[in-house]
């Protein structure tokens, strides 16, 4: 994603894969909450953006990651996609699996 594409309140997604087949996506959801500032001493000089992580299961631990905010730098935004791109990725996986089952 590029910074100008981010919309407060919208969810963005990070996809990873456990193996080289790229057919079993692990999808993490993050809600954009706005621009942020790094903690002093972190050595971050890029503009930063704050996201709230939305895990599959909620924790009762107040220190758990979903109860806080995650700071992304401009360069880290490249790992996030929006709902439209997520749909395209999932459709591509579906097509790959469909063609594999017909082979």
C-alpha positions in Angstrom: 0.0 0.0 0.0 1.0 3.6 -0.5 0.3 6.1 2.3 -2.2 8.1 0.2 -4.2 4.9 -0.3 -4.8 4.3 3.5 -8.2 5.1 4.9 -8.8 5.4 8.6 -11.1 2.6 9.8 -10.4 0.3 6.8 -8.8 -3.1 7.2 -5.6 -4.1 5.4 -4.1 -7.5 5.1 -0.7 -9.2 5.3 -0.5 -12.6 3.6 2.2 -15.2 4.4 2.5 -18.8 3.3 3.8 -21.8 5.2 5.3 -23.5 2.2 6.4 -23.0 -1.4 3.1 -24.0 -3.0 1.6 -20.6 -2.1 -1.8 -22.2 -1.8 -2.4 -22.1 1.9 -2.4 -18.4 2.9 -2.1 -17.1 6.4 -4.0 -13.8 6.5 -3.5 -11.2 9.2 -5.9 -8.3 9.4 -5.0 -4.8 10.5 -7.2 -1.7 10.9 -5.7 1.6 10.0 -6.1 4.2 12.8 -3.9 7.0 11.5 -0.4 8.4 11.4 1.9 7.8 14.3 5.3 8.7 15.8 8.0 6.2 16.8 9.2 5.9 20.3 12.3 8.1 21.0 15.5 6.1 20.5 14.0 3.6 18.0 16.1 5.2 15.2 13.1 5.4 12.8 13.3 8.4 10.5 10.5 7.4 8.1 6.9 8.6 8.5 4.9 6.0 10.5 1.4 4.7 10.4 -0.6 3.0 13.2 -2.7 -0.1 12.9 -4.7 -2.2 15.3 -4.1 -6.0 14.8 -7.3 -8.1 14.6 -6.4 -11.7 15.6 -8.6 -14.7 15.1 -8.8 -15.1 18.9 -9.0 -12.3 21.5 -6.7 -12.5 24.6 -7.7 -11.3 28.1 -4.0 -10.2 28.6 -3.9 -6.4 28.6 -0.3 -6.6 27.1 -1.4 -8.8 24.2 -0.6 -7.5 20.8 -4.3 -7.0 19.8 -4.8 -4.7 22.8 -2.1 -2.3 21.4 -1.2 -0.6 18.2 1.4 -1.7 15.6 3.6 0.9 14.0 4.4 0.5 10.3 6.9 2.6 8.4 6.4 3.7 4.8 8.7 0.8 3.6 6.7 -1.7 5.6 3.4 -0.7 4.0 4.5 -2.7 1.0 3.6 -5.9 2.8 -0.1 -4.8 3.2 -2.9 -5.1 0.7 -6.5 -3.9 0.7 -9.7 -6.0 0.4 -9.7 -5.7 -3.4 -6.2 -7.1 -3.7 -7.0 -9.7 -1.1 -9.8 -10.9 -3.3 -7.5 -11.1 -6.3 -4.9 -13.1 -4.4 -7.5 -15.5 -3.1 -9.0 -15.9 -6.6 -5.6 -16.7 -8.0 -5.1 -19.3 -5.3 -8.5 -20.8 -6.2 -7.6 -20.9 -9.9 -4.3 -22.6 -9.1 -6.0 -25.2 -7.0 -8.7 -25.8 -9.5 -6.3 -26.3 -12.4 -4.2 -28.6 -10.2 -7.2 -30.8 -9.4 -8.0 -31.1 -13.1 -4.5 -32.2 -14.0 
